[in-house]
Structure formats: structure tokens, C-alpha cells
Amino acid sequence: MQAHDNHYFVYICGGEPGNNLQIGTSENLQQHLQKGQSHTQKLVYYEHYDREAIALAREKQIKESSSNDNQKLIESMNPNWLDLSDLL
């Protein structure tokens, strides 16, 4: 048994519907956003996993989805495309 919990986040950053989306995986999403997020990109969607392999598989699945499917995914959690980084 491990002494600490593992955290892996699949995230989508974007400005607004129809614009390019940045899809990725991070072990520390809050730190990742603070270091690399530009002012035009905001965290619009994320999922949490406790296993890296599952997170990486999900990231690949999202990247292979159509932009329309990704927009629907984002809007299922965040219909107004608000910046979710404050919720972390």
C-alpha cells in the first residue's frame, strides 16, 4: 500500500468554443497551469484519475475525438466555458 495518493489530471484548456484546444495530462494540474497557461487560455474541463495509464489512455481518446465531440464534453461540465482553475 502506498503512503500517498496518486493524482493524474486530464485537462482541456481553451478560450472559447471553436478555438484551438490544448489537451494534456498532468500530475499537478494547479502547478502546471500556473507555470504554462497563457492569458488567452483557461481551464475549461478536467478529469481526475488515480492511475497514470488510465489518464494517458483518456487523454489519447479525447485527442482522437472530433472538435464537436470535445465541445460537447466541455459543455457537459462547463456549459459557459468558465475558467475552472479556481476549483482545484
PDB file of N, CA, C and O in Angstrom:
ATOM      1  N   MET A   1       0.837  -1.178   0.000  1.00  0.00           N
ATOM      2  CA  MET A   1       0.000   0.000   0.000  1.00  0.00           C
ATOM      3  C   MET A   1       0.883   1.243   0.000  1.00  0.00           C
ATOM      4  O   MET A   1       1.896   1.294   0.698  1.00  0.00           O
ATOM      5  N   GLN A   2       0.497   2.234  -0.780  1.00  0.00           N
ATOM      6  CA  GLN A   2       1.293   3.445  -0.873  1.00  0.00           C
ATOM      7  C   GLN A   2       0.921   4.422   0.233  1.00  0.00           C
ATOM      8  O   GLN A   2      -0.210   4.435   0.721  1.00  0.00           O
ATOM      9  N   ALA A   3       1.888   5.230   0.613  1.00  0.00           N
ATOM     10  CA  ALA A   3       1.677   6.183   1.690  1.00  0.00           C
ATOM     11  C   ALA A   3       0.930   7.426   1.221  1.00  0.00           C
ATOM     12  O   ALA A   3       0.378   8.154   2.046  1.00  0.00           O
ATOM     13  N   HIS A   4       0.899   7.685  -0.079  1.00  0.00           N
ATOM     14  CA  HIS A   4       0.218   8.880  -0.582  1.00  0.00           C
ATOM     15  C   HIS A   4      -0.646   8.516  -1.784  1.00  0.00           C
ATOM     16  O   HIS A   4      -0.441   7.500  -2.448  1.00  0.00           O
ATOM     17  N   ASP A   5      -1.596   9.367  -2.029  1.00  0.00           N
ATOM     18  CA  ASP A   5      -2.486   9.154  -3.174  1.00  0.00           C
ATOM     19  C   ASP A   5      -1.843   9.697  -4.441  1.00  0.00           C
ATOM     20  O   ASP A   5      -1.158  10.720  -4.420  1.00  0.00           O
ATOM     21  N   ASN A   6      -2.073   9.002  -5.529  1.00  0.00           N
ATOM     22  CA  ASN A   6      -1.621   9.479  -6.821  1.00  0.00           C
ATOM     23  C   ASN A   6      -2.733  10.291  -7.458  1.00  0.00           C
ATOM     24  O   ASN A   6      -3.913   9.962  -7.332  1.00  0.00           O
ATOM     25  N   HIS A   7      -2.343  11.354  -8.143  1.00  0.00           N
ATOM     26  CA  HIS A   7      -3.309  12.215  -8.811  1.00  0.00           C
ATOM     27  C   HIS A   7      -2.828  12.477 -10.234  1.00  0.00           C
ATOM     28  O   HIS A   7      -1.702  12.925 -10.453  1.00  0.00           O
ATOM     29  N   TYR A   8      -3.686  12.193 -11.180  1.00  0.00           N
ATOM     30  CA  TYR A   8      -3.397  12.463 -12.581  1.00  0.00           C
ATOM     31  C   TYR A   8      -4.624  13.143 -13.160  1.00  0.00           C
ATOM     32  O   TYR A   8      -5.747  12.664 -13.002  1.00  0.00           O
ATOM     33  N   PHE A   9      -4.405  14.247 -13.822  1.00  0.00           N
ATOM     34  CA  PHE A   9      -5.496  15.022 -14.389  1.00  0.00           C
ATOM     35  C   PHE A   9      -5.381  15.052 -15.907  1.00  0.00           C
ATOM     36  O   PHE A   9      -4.309  15.299 -16.460  1.00  0.00           O
ATOM     37  N   VAL A  10      -6.487  14.801 -16.560  1.00  0.00           N
ATOM     38  CA  VAL A  10      -6.620  15.052 -17.989  1.00  0.00           C
ATOM     39  C   VAL A  10      -7.338  16.386 -18.075  1.00  0.00           C
ATOM     40  O   VAL A  10      -8.378  16.575 -17.445  1.00  0.00           O
ATOM     41  N   TYR A  11      -6.791  17.309 -18.849  1.00  0.00           N
ATOM     42  CA  TYR A  11      -7.366  18.647 -18.874  1.00  0.00           C
ATOM     43  C   TYR A  11      -7.545  19.139 -20.306  1.00  0.00           C
ATOM     44  O   TYR A  11      -6.906  18.659 -21.243  1.00  0.00           O
ATOM     45  N   ILE A  12      -8.439  20.112 -20.437  1.00  0.00           N
ATOM     46  CA  ILE A  12      -8.619  20.828 -21.690  1.00  0.00           C
ATOM     47  C   ILE A  12      -8.586  22.317 -21.363  1.00  0.00           C
ATOM     48  O   ILE A  12      -9.336  22.797 -20.514  1.00  0.00           O
ATOM     49  N   CYS A  13      -7.713  23.030 -22.044  1.00  0.00           N
ATOM     50  CA  CYS A  13      -7.653  24.477 -21.921  1.00  0.00           C
ATOM     51  C   CYS A  13      -8.077  25.077 -23.254  1.00  0.00           C
ATOM     52  O   CYS A  13      -7.767  24.537 -24.316  1.00  0.00           O
ATOM     53  N   GLY A  14      -8.778  26.181 -23.192  1.00  0.00           N
ATOM     54  CA  GLY A  14      -9.218  26.851 -24.403  1.00  0.00           C
ATOM     55  C   GLY A  14      -9.784  28.213 -24.075  1.00  0.00           C
ATOM     56  O   GLY A  14     -10.033  28.538 -22.914  1.00  0.00           O
ATOM     57  N   GLY A  15      -9.982  28.997 -25.106  1.00  0.00           N
ATOM     58  CA  GLY A  15     -10.521  30.339 -24.910  1.00  0.00           C
ATOM     59  C   GLY A  15     -12.027  30.367 -24.992  1.00  0.00           C
ATOM     60  O   GLY A  15     -12.706  30.832 -24.077  1.00  0.00           O
ATOM     61  N   GLU A  16     -12.542  29.863 -26.099  1.00  0.00           N
ATOM     62  CA  GLU A  16     -13.987  29.853 -26.330  1.00  0.00           C
ATOM     63  C   GLU A  16     -14.305  28.785 -27.355  1.00  0.00           C
ATOM     64  O   GLU A  16     -13.404  28.298 -28.039  1.00  0.00           O
ATOM     65  N   PRO A  17     -15.582  28.408 -27.476  1.00  0.00           N
ATOM     66  CA  PRO A  17     -15.947  27.367 -28.448  1.00  0.00           C
ATOM     67  C   PRO A  17     -15.462  27.708 -29.854  1.00  0.00           C
ATOM     68  O   PRO A  17     -15.537  28.856 -30.293  1.00  0.00           O
ATOM     69  N   GLY A  18     -14.968  26.692 -30.545  1.00  0.00           N
ATOM     70  CA  GLY A  18     -14.499  26.878 -31.914  1.00  0.00           C
ATOM     71  C   GLY A  18     -13.030  27.200 -32.033  1.00  0.00           C
ATOM     72  O   GLY A  18     -12.473  27.106 -33.127  1.00  0.00           O
ATOM     73  N   ASN A  19     -12.381  27.579 -30.943  1.00  0.00           N
ATOM     74  CA  ASN A  19     -10.946  27.872 -30.974  1.00  0.00           C
ATOM     75  C   ASN A  19     -10.150  26.609 -30.682  1.00  0.00           C
ATOM     76  O   ASN A  19     -10.698  25.601 -30.236  1.00  0.00           O
ATOM     77  N   ASN A  20      -8.859  26.680 -30.939  1.00  0.00           N
ATOM     78  CA  ASN A  20      -7.987  25.538 -30.671  1.00  0.00           C
ATOM     79  C   ASN A  20      -8.005  25.190 -29.191  1.00  0.00           C
ATOM     80  O   ASN A  20      -8.016  26.068 -28.328  1.00  0.00           O
ATOM     81  N   LEU A  21      -8.007  23.892 -28.918  1.00  0.00           N
ATOM     82  CA  LEU A  21      -7.997  23.401 -27.552  1.00  0.00           C
ATOM     83  C   LEU A  21      -6.654  22.761 -27.252  1.00  0.00           C
ATOM     84  O   LEU A  21      -6.056  22.111 -28.110  1.00  0.00           O
ATOM     85  N   GLN A  22      -6.190  22.949 -26.036  1.00  0.00           N
ATOM     86  CA  GLN A  22      -4.979  22.291 -25.566  1.00  0.00           C
ATOM     87  C   GLN A  22      -5.425  21.163 -24.650  1.00  0.00           C
ATOM     88  O   GLN A  22      -6.081  21.399 -23.635  1.00  0.00           O
ATOM     89  N   ILE A  23      -5.067  19.937 -25.014  1.00  0.00           N
ATOM     90  CA  ILE A  23      -5.456  18.749 -24.256  1.00  0.00           C
ATOM     91  C   ILE A  23      -4.189  18.109 -23.727  1.00  0.00           C
ATOM     92  O   ILE A  23      -3.230  17.921 -24.475  1.00  0.00           O
ATOM     93  N   GLY A  24      -4.175  17.774 -22.453  1.00  0.00           N
ATOM     94  CA  GLY A  24      -2.977  17.177 -21.886  1.00  0.00           C
ATOM     95  C   GLY A  24      -3.250  16.439 -20.597  1.00  0.00           C
ATOM     96  O   GLY A  24      -4.393  16.306 -20.159  1.00  0.00           O
ATOM     97  N   THR A  25      -2.163  15.959 -19.992  1.00  0.00           N
ATOM     98  CA  THR A  25      -2.210  15.238 -18.720  1.00  0.00           C
ATOM     99  C   THR A  25      -1.165  15.847 -17.799  1.00  0.00           C
ATOM    100  O   THR A  25      -0.078  16.220 -18.240  1.00  0.00           O
ATOM    101  N   SER A  26      -1.499  15.945 -16.526  1.00  0.00           N
ATOM    102  CA  SER A  26      -0.562  16.490 -15.548  1.00  0.00           C
ATOM    103  C   SER A  26      -0.771  15.812 -14.203  1.00  0.00           C
ATOM    104  O   SER A  26      -1.893  15.459 -13.842  1.00  0.00           O
ATOM    105  N   GLU A  27       0.325  15.632 -13.463  1.00  0.00           N
ATOM    106  CA  GLU A  27       0.227  15.109 -12.100  1.00  0.00           C
ATOM    107  C   GLU A  27      -0.139  16.212 -11.116  1.00  0.00           C
ATOM    108  O   GLU A  27      -0.737  15.939 -10.076  1.00  0.00           O
ATOM    109  N   ASN A  28       0.208  17.434 -11.426  1.00  0.00           N
ATOM    110  CA  ASN A  28      -0.113  18.579 -10.578  1.00  0.00           C
ATOM    111  C   ASN A  28      -0.697  19.664 -11.468  1.00  0.00           C
ATOM    112  O   ASN A  28       0.020  20.532 -11.965  1.00  0.00           O
ATOM    113  N   LEU A  29      -1.992  19.603 -11.659  1.00  0.00           N
ATOM    114  CA  LEU A  29      -2.648  20.490 -12.620  1.00  0.00           C
ATOM    115  C   LEU A  29      -2.551  21.946 -12.204  1.00  0.00           C
ATOM    116  O   LEU A  29      -2.318  22.809 -13.051  1.00  0.00           O
ATOM    117  N   GLN A  30      -2.719  22.236 -10.949  1.00  0.00           N
ATOM    118  CA  GLN A  30      -2.655  23.616 -10.484  1.00  0.00           C
ATOM    119  C   GLN A  30      -1.284  24.229 -10.775  1.00  0.00           C
ATOM    120  O   GLN A  30      -1.194  25.352 -11.269  1.00  0.00           O
ATOM    121  N   GLN A  31      -0.238  23.498 -10.471  1.00  0.00           N
ATOM    122  CA  GLN A  31       1.118  23.986 -10.733  1.00  0.00           C
ATOM    123  C   GLN A  31       1.359  24.112 -12.236  1.00  0.00           C
ATOM    124  O   GLN A  31       1.966  25.082 -12.691  1.00  0.00           O
ATOM    125  N   HIS A  32       0.891  23.150 -12.992  1.00  0.00           N
ATOM    126  CA  HIS A  32       1.043  23.176 -14.446  1.00  0.00           C
ATOM    127  C   HIS A  32       0.391  24.428 -15.038  1.00  0.00           C
ATOM    128  O   HIS A  32       0.970  25.082 -15.906  1.00  0.00           O
ATOM    129  N   LEU A  33      -0.783  24.751 -14.579  1.00  0.00           N
ATOM    130  CA  LEU A  33      -1.493  25.920 -15.089  1.00  0.00           C
ATOM    131  C   LEU A  33      -0.785  27.206 -14.708  1.00  0.00           C
ATOM    132  O   LEU A  33      -0.724  28.135 -15.514  1.00  0.00           O
ATOM    133  N   GLN A  34      -0.253  27.280 -13.514  1.00  0.00           N
ATOM    134  CA  GLN A  34       0.439  28.484 -13.071  1.00  0.00           C
ATOM    135  C   GLN A  34       1.713  28.724 -13.865  1.00  0.00           C
ATOM    136  O   GLN A  34       2.082  29.869 -14.126  1.00  0.00           O
ATOM    137  N   LYS A  35       2.385  27.644 -14.250  1.00  0.00           N
ATOM    138  CA  LYS A  35       3.646  27.773 -14.984  1.00  0.00           C
ATOM    139  C   LYS A  35       3.444  28.076 -16.454  1.00  0.00           C
ATOM    140  O   LYS A  35       4.157  28.909 -17.013  1.00  0.00           O
ATOM    141  N   GLY A  36       2.474  27.409 -17.100  1.00  0.00           N
ATOM    142  CA  GLY A  36       2.451  27.473 -18.542  1.00  0.00           C
ATOM    143  C   GLY A  36       1.234  28.040 -19.210  1.00  0.00           C
ATOM    144  O   GLY A  36       1.236  28.200 -20.431  1.00  0.00           O
ATOM    145  N   GLN A  37       0.204  28.351 -18.482  1.00  0.00           N
ATOM    146  CA  GLN A  37      -1.030  28.790 -19.124  1.00  0.00           C
ATOM    147  C   GLN A  37      -0.888  30.235 -19.591  1.00  0.00           C
ATOM    148  O   GLN A  37      -0.496  31.114 -18.824  1.00  0.00           O
ATOM    149  N   SER A  38      -1.212  30.463 -20.862  1.00  0.00           N
ATOM    150  CA  SER A  38      -1.197  31.828 -21.376  1.00  0.00           C
ATOM    151  C   SER A  38      -2.468  32.535 -20.922  1.00  0.00           C
ATOM    152  O   SER A  38      -3.403  31.893 -20.444  1.00  0.00           O
ATOM    153  N   HIS A  39      -2.500  33.826 -21.070  1.00  0.00           N
ATOM    154  CA  HIS A  39      -3.658  34.594 -20.600  1.00  0.00           C
ATOM    155  C   HIS A  39      -4.890  34.369 -21.472  1.00  0.00           C
ATOM    156  O   HIS A  39      -6.004  34.664 -21.038  1.00  0.00           O
ATOM    157  N   THR A  40      -4.721  33.857 -22.681  1.00  0.00           N
ATOM    158  CA  THR A  40      -5.869  33.632 -23.552  1.00  0.00           C
ATOM    159  C   THR A  40      -6.463  32.241 -23.365  1.00  0.00           C
ATOM    160  O   THR A  40      -7.549  31.961 -23.872  1.00  0.00           O
ATOM    161  N   GLN A  41      -5.778  31.382 -22.656  1.00  0.00           N
ATOM    162  CA  GLN A  41      -6.258  30.024 -22.414  1.00  0.00           C
ATOM    163  C   GLN A  41      -6.747  29.917 -20.984  1.00  0.00           C
ATOM    164  O   GLN A  41      -6.162  30.499 -20.071  1.00  0.00           O
ATOM    165  N   LYS A  42      -7.810  29.180 -20.797  1.00  0.00           N
ATOM    166  CA  LYS A  42      -8.306  28.927 -19.449  1.00  0.00           C
ATOM    167  C   LYS A  42      -8.662  27.456 -19.327  1.00  0.00           C
ATOM    168  O   LYS A  42      -8.940  26.785 -20.321  1.00  0.00           O
ATOM    169  N   LEU A  43      -8.651  26.972 -18.113  1.00  0.00           N
ATOM    170  CA  LEU A  43      -9.024  25.586 -17.854  1.00  0.00           C
ATOM    171  C   LEU A  43     -10.535  25.483 -18.004  1.00  0.00           C
ATOM    172  O   LEU A  43     -11.282  26.076 -17.226  1.00  0.00           O
ATOM    173  N   VAL A  44     -10.988  24.726 -19.011  1.00  0.00           N
ATOM    174  CA  VAL A  44     -12.424  24.625 -19.249  1.00  0.00           C
ATOM    175  C   VAL A  44     -12.976  23.228 -18.955  1.00  0.00           C
ATOM    176  O   VAL A  44     -14.192  23.035 -18.924  1.00  0.00           O
ATOM    177  N   TYR A  45     -12.081  22.252 -18.739  1.00  0.00           N
ATOM    178  CA  TYR A  45     -12.532  20.883 -18.468  1.00  0.00           C
ATOM    179  C   TYR A  45     -11.390  20.110 -17.838  1.00  0.00           C
ATOM    180  O   TYR A  45     -10.227  20.310 -18.190  1.00  0.00           O
ATOM    181  N   TYR A  46     -11.724  19.220 -16.899  1.00  0.00           N
ATOM    182  CA  TYR A  46     -10.707  18.307 -16.368  1.00  0.00           C
ATOM    183  C   TYR A  46     -11.371  17.062 -15.806  1.00  0.00           C
ATOM    184  O   TYR A  46     -12.550  17.061 -15.453  1.00  0.00           O
ATOM    185  N   GLU A  47     -10.579  16.010 -15.735  1.00  0.00           N
ATOM    186  CA  GLU A  47     -10.980  14.745 -15.130  1.00  0.00           C
ATOM    187  C   GLU A  47      -9.830  14.301 -14.235  1.00  0.00           C
ATOM    188  O   GLU A  47      -8.666  14.540 -14.554  1.00  0.00           O
ATOM    189  N   HIS A  48     -10.151  13.655 -13.115  1.00  0.00           N
ATOM    190  CA  HIS A  48      -9.140  13.193 -12.168  1.00  0.00           C
ATOM    191  C   HIS A  48      -9.070  11.669 -12.178  1.00  0.00           C
ATOM    192  O   HIS A  48     -10.097  10.990 -12.211  1.00  0.00           O
ATOM    193  N   TYR A  49      -7.857  11.143 -12.151  1.00  0.00           N
ATOM    194  CA  TYR A  49      -7.634   9.698 -12.102  1.00  0.00           C
ATOM    195  C   TYR A  49      -6.559   9.403 -11.073  1.00  0.00           C
ATOM    196  O   TYR A  49      -5.734  10.260 -10.755  1.00  0.00           O
ATOM    197  N   ASP A  50      -6.577   8.176 -10.553  1.00  0.00           N
ATOM    198  CA  ASP A  50      -5.533   7.781  -9.606  1.00  0.00           C
ATOM    199  C   ASP A  50      -4.492   6.868 -10.244  1.00  0.00           C
ATOM    200  O   ASP A  50      -3.551   6.435  -9.578  1.00  0.00           O
ATOM    201  N   ARG A  51      -4.659   6.574 -11.535  1.00  0.00           N
ATOM    202  CA  ARG A  51      -3.685   5.736 -12.251  1.00  0.00           C
ATOM    203  C   ARG A  51      -3.250   6.446 -13.531  1.00  0.00           C
ATOM    204  O   ARG A  51      -4.076   6.892 -14.327  1.00  0.00           O
ATOM    205  N   GLU A  52      -1.957   6.536 -13.702  1.00  0.00           N
ATOM    206  CA  GLU A  52      -1.400   7.252 -14.845  1.00  0.00           C
ATOM    207  C   GLU A  52      -1.816   6.626 -16.173  1.00  0.00           C
ATOM    208  O   GLU A  52      -2.142   7.346 -17.116  1.00  0.00           O
ATOM    209  N   ALA A  53      -1.809   5.306 -16.258  1.00  0.00           N
ATOM    210  CA  ALA A  53      -2.142   4.637 -17.523  1.00  0.00           C
ATOM    211  C   ALA A  53      -3.570   4.971 -17.970  1.00  0.00           C
ATOM    212  O   ALA A  53      -3.826   5.156 -19.160  1.00  0.00           O
ATOM    213  N   ILE A  54      -4.479   5.046 -17.023  1.00  0.00           N
ATOM    214  CA  ILE A  54      -5.864   5.372 -17.358  1.00  0.00           C
ATOM    215  C   ILE A  54      -5.965   6.818 -17.831  1.00  0.00           C
ATOM    216  O   ILE A  54      -6.668   7.111 -18.798  1.00  0.00           O
ATOM    217  N   ALA A  55      -5.266   7.716 -17.153  1.00  0.00           N
ATOM    218  CA  ALA A  55      -5.282   9.122 -17.549  1.00  0.00           C
ATOM    219  C   ALA A  55      -4.701   9.302 -18.953  1.00  0.00           C
ATOM    220  O   ALA A  55      -5.251  10.050 -19.762  1.00  0.00           O
ATOM    221  N   LEU A  56      -3.599   8.622 -19.241  1.00  0.00           N
ATOM    222  CA  LEU A  56      -2.985   8.743 -20.567  1.00  0.00           C
ATOM    223  C   LEU A  56      -3.876   8.171 -21.658  1.00  0.00           C
ATOM    224  O   LEU A  56      -3.950   8.724 -22.756  1.00  0.00           O
ATOM    225  N   ALA A  57      -4.552   7.069 -21.364  1.00  0.00           N
ATOM    226  CA  ALA A  57      -5.488   6.487 -22.331  1.00  0.00           C
ATOM    227  C   ALA A  57      -6.656   7.429 -22.589  1.00  0.00           C
ATOM    228  O   ALA A  57      -7.107   7.572 -23.726  1.00  0.00           O
ATOM    229  N   ARG A  58      -7.142   8.070 -21.533  1.00  0.00           N
ATOM    230  CA  ARG A  58      -8.255   9.014 -21.692  1.00  0.00           C
ATOM    231  C   ARG A  58      -7.816  10.238 -22.472  1.00  0.00           C
ATOM    232  O   ARG A  58      -8.565  10.733 -23.314  1.00  0.00           O
ATOM    233  N   GLU A  59      -6.608  10.738 -22.205  1.00  0.00           N
ATOM    234  CA  GLU A  59      -6.081  11.875 -22.966  1.00  0.00           C
ATOM    235  C   GLU A  59      -6.051  11.532 -24.452  1.00  0.00           C
ATOM    236  O   GLU A  59      -6.483  12.333 -25.281  1.00  0.00           O
ATOM    237  N   LYS A  60      -5.551  10.365 -24.790  1.00  0.00           N
ATOM    238  CA  LYS A  60      -5.474   9.931 -26.183  1.00  0.00           C
ATOM    239  C   LYS A  60      -6.875   9.859 -26.794  1.00  0.00           C
ATOM    240  O   LYS A  60      -7.085  10.282 -27.931  1.00  0.00           O
ATOM    241  N   GLN A  61      -7.822   9.326 -26.041  1.00  0.00           N
ATOM    242  CA  GLN A  61      -9.194   9.213 -26.531  1.00  0.00           C
ATOM    243  C   GLN A  61      -9.777  10.601 -26.843  1.00  0.00           C
ATOM    244  O   GLN A  61     -10.412  10.788 -27.881  1.00  0.00           O
ATOM    245  N   ILE A  62      -9.564  11.557 -25.958  1.00  0.00           N
ATOM    246  CA  ILE A  62     -10.076  12.906 -26.181  1.00  0.00           C
ATOM    247  C   ILE A  62      -9.400  13.546 -27.389  1.00  0.00           C
ATOM    248  O   ILE A  62     -10.063  14.192 -28.200  1.00  0.00           O
ATOM    249  N   LYS A  63      -8.090  13.373 -27.513  1.00  0.00           N
ATOM    250  CA  LYS A  63      -7.365  13.955 -28.641  1.00  0.00           C
ATOM    251  C   LYS A  63      -7.833  13.379 -29.976  1.00  0.00           C
ATOM    252  O   LYS A  63      -7.805  14.065 -30.997  1.00  0.00           O
ATOM    253  N   GLU A  64      -8.261  12.122 -29.964  1.00  0.00           N
ATOM    254  CA  GLU A  64      -8.718  11.487 -31.197  1.00  0.00           C
ATOM    255  C   GLU A  64     -10.177  11.808 -31.518  1.00  0.00           C
ATOM    256  O   GLU A  64     -10.653  11.500 -32.610  1.00  0.00           O
ATOM    257  N   SER A  65     -10.882  12.422 -30.579  1.00  0.00           N
ATOM    258  CA  SER A  65     -12.286  12.783 -30.794  1.00  0.00           C
ATOM    259  C   SER A  65     -12.384  14.009 -31.694  1.00  0.00           C
ATOM    260  O   SER A  65     -11.430  14.775 -31.829  1.00  0.00           O
ATOM    261  N   SER A  66     -13.536  14.180 -32.298  1.00  0.00           N
ATOM    262  CA  SER A  66     -13.756  15.352 -33.143  1.00  0.00           C
ATOM    263  C   SER A  66     -13.861  16.605 -32.282  1.00  0.00           C
ATOM    264  O   SER A  66     -14.139  16.523 -31.086  1.00  0.00           O
ATOM    265  N   SER A  67     -13.639  17.756 -32.893  1.00  0.00           N
ATOM    266  CA  SER A  67     -13.755  19.004 -32.142  1.00  0.00           C
ATOM    267  C   SER A  67     -15.181  19.203 -31.642  1.00  0.00           C
ATOM    268  O   SER A  67     -15.387  19.778 -30.573  1.00  0.00           O
ATOM    269  N   ASN A  68     -16.164  18.736 -32.402  1.00  0.00           N
ATOM    270  CA  ASN A  68     -17.557  18.828 -31.975  1.00  0.00           C
ATOM    271  C   ASN A  68     -17.790  17.976 -30.720  1.00  0.00           C
ATOM    272  O   ASN A  68     -18.457  18.415 -29.784  1.00  0.00           O
ATOM    273  N   ASP A  69     -17.238  16.763 -30.707  1.00  0.00           N
ATOM    274  CA  ASP A  69     -17.367  15.896 -29.526  1.00  0.00           C
ATOM    275  C   ASP A  69     -16.673  16.515 -28.314  1.00  0.00           C
ATOM    276  O   ASP A  69     -17.182  16.438 -27.195  1.00  0.00           O
ATOM    277  N   ASN A  70     -15.517  17.125 -28.539  1.00  0.00           N
ATOM    278  CA  ASN A  70     -14.802  17.759 -27.430  1.00  0.00           C
ATOM    279  C   ASN A  70     -15.574  18.963 -26.895  1.00  0.00           C
ATOM    280  O   ASN A  70     -15.589  19.208 -25.689  1.00  0.00           O
ATOM    281  N   GLN A  71     -16.204  19.701 -27.776  1.00  0.00           N
ATOM    282  CA  GLN A  71     -17.014  20.831 -27.334  1.00  0.00           C
ATOM    283  C   GLN A  71     -18.186  20.343 -26.477  1.00  0.00           C
ATOM    284  O   GLN A  71     -18.503  20.946 -25.451  1.00  0.00           O
ATOM    285  N   LYS A  72     -18.821  19.257 -26.897  1.00  0.00           N
ATOM    286  CA  LYS A  72     -19.922  18.683 -26.109  1.00  0.00           C
ATOM    287  C   LYS A  72     -19.422  18.191 -24.753  1.00  0.00           C
ATOM    288  O   LYS A  72     -20.106  18.355 -23.743  1.00  0.00           O
ATOM    289  N   LEU A  73     -18.234  17.590 -24.728  1.00  0.00           N
ATOM    290  CA  LEU A  73     -17.651  17.112 -23.477  1.00  0.00           C
ATOM    291  C   LEU A  73     -17.435  18.280 -22.518  1.00  0.00           C
ATOM    292  O   LEU A  73     -17.805  18.203 -21.347  1.00  0.00           O
ATOM    293  N   ILE A  74     -16.845  19.343 -23.007  1.00  0.00           N
ATOM    294  CA  ILE A  74     -16.595  20.528 -22.184  1.00  0.00           C
ATOM    295  C   ILE A  74     -17.916  21.077 -21.653  1.00  0.00           C
ATOM    296  O   ILE A  74     -18.041  21.379 -20.466  1.00  0.00           O
ATOM    297  N   GLU A  75     -18.889  21.202 -22.531  1.00  0.00           N
ATOM    298  CA  GLU A  75     -20.157  21.812 -22.137  1.00  0.00           C
ATOM    299  C   GLU A  75     -20.974  20.925 -21.205  1.00  0.00           C
ATOM    300  O   GLU A  75     -21.885  21.414 -20.537  1.00  0.00           O
ATOM    301  N   SER A  76     -20.664  19.624 -21.148  1.00  0.00           N
ATOM    302  CA  SER A  76     -21.348  18.757 -20.181  1.00  0.00           C
ATOM    303  C   SER A  76     -20.941  19.105 -18.745  1.00  0.00           C
ATOM    304  O   SER A  76     -21.719  18.903 -17.812  1.00  0.00           O
ATOM    305  N   MET A  77     -19.728  19.625 -18.571  1.00  0.00           N
ATOM    306  CA  MET A  77     -19.235  20.021 -17.251  1.00  0.00           C
ATOM    307  C   MET A  77     -19.294  21.530 -17.067  1.00  0.00           C
ATOM    308  O   MET A  77     -19.490  22.024 -15.956  1.00  0.00           O
ATOM    309  N   ASN A  78     -19.126  22.246 -18.150  1.00  0.00           N
ATOM    310  CA  ASN A  78     -18.897  23.686 -18.071  1.00  0.00           C
ATOM    311  C   ASN A  78     -19.593  24.374 -19.250  1.00  0.00           C
ATOM    312  O   ASN A  78     -18.924  24.810 -20.187  1.00  0.00           O
ATOM    313  N   PRO A  79     -20.920  24.475 -19.216  1.00  0.00           N
ATOM    314  CA  PRO A  79     -21.662  24.998 -20.367  1.00  0.00           C
ATOM    315  C   PRO A  79     -21.321  26.431 -20.752  1.00  0.00           C
ATOM    316  O   PRO A  79     -21.526  26.825 -21.900  1.00  0.00           O
ATOM    317  N   ASN A  80     -20.810  27.206 -19.823  1.00  0.00           N
ATOM    318  CA  ASN A  80     -20.486  28.611 -20.113  1.00  0.00           C
ATOM    319  C   ASN A  80     -19.003  28.848 -20.373  1.00  0.00           C
ATOM    320  O   ASN A  80     -18.570  29.993 -20.499  1.00  0.00           O
ATOM    321  N   TRP A  81     -18.223  27.773 -20.455  1.00  0.00           N
ATOM    322  CA  TRP A  81     -16.781  27.861 -20.723  1.00  0.00           C
ATOM    323  C   TRP A  81     -16.081  28.795 -19.728  1.00  0.00           C
ATOM    324  O   TRP A  81     -15.248  29.617 -20.110  1.00  0.00           O
ATOM    325  N   LEU A  82     -16.434  28.652 -18.454  1.00  0.00           N
ATOM    326  CA  LEU A  82     -15.781  29.445 -17.414  1.00  0.00           C
ATOM    327  C   LEU A  82     -14.422  28.864 -17.102  1.00  0.00           C
ATOM    328  O   LEU A  82     -14.155  27.701 -17.404  1.00  0.00           O
ATOM    329  N   ASP A  83     -13.555  29.667 -16.496  1.00  0.00           N
ATOM    330  CA  ASP A  83     -12.243  29.198 -16.062  1.00  0.00           C
ATOM    331  C   ASP A  83     -12.427  28.408 -14.773  1.00  0.00           C
ATOM    332  O   ASP A  83     -12.868  28.951 -13.761  1.00  0.00           O
ATOM    333  N   LEU A  84     -12.086  27.122 -14.818  1.00  0.00           N
ATOM    334  CA  LEU A  84     -12.299  26.227 -13.681  1.00  0.00           C
ATOM    335  C   LEU A  84     -11.079  26.120 -12.761  1.00  0.00           C
ATOM    336  O   LEU A  84     -11.108  25.364 -11.790  1.00  0.00           O
ATOM    337  N   SER A  85     -10.026  26.854 -13.049  1.00  0.00           N
ATOM    338  CA  SER A  85      -8.801  26.703 -12.277  1.00  0.00           C
ATOM    339  C   SER A  85      -8.989  27.065 -10.804  1.00  0.00           C
ATOM    340  O   SER A  85      -8.246  26.568  -9.957  1.00  0.00           O
ATOM    341  N   ASP A  86      -9.945  27.901 -10.482  1.00  0.00           N
ATOM    342  CA  ASP A  86     -10.193  28.258  -9.085  1.00  0.00           C
ATOM    343  C   ASP A  86     -10.805  27.113  -8.293  1.00  0.00           C
ATOM    344  O   ASP A  86     -10.801  27.140  -7.062  1.00  0.00           O
ATOM    345  N   LEU A  87     -11.334  26.105  -8.988  1.00  0.00           N
ATOM    346  CA  LEU A  87     -11.966  24.976  -8.313  1.00  0.00           C
ATOM    347  C   LEU A  87     -10.984  23.901  -7.875  1.00  0.00           C
ATOM    348  O   LEU A  87     -11.354  22.979  -7.148  1.00  0.00           O
ATOM    349  N   LEU A  88      -9.740  24.010  -8.311  1.00  0.00           N
ATOM    350  CA  LEU A  88      -8.745  22.984  -7.982  1.00  0.00           C
ATOM    351  C   LEU A  88      -8.301  23.071  -6.536  1.00  0.00           C
ATOM    352  O   LEU A  88      -7.467  22.279  -6.097  1.00  0.00           O
TER     353      LEU A  88
END
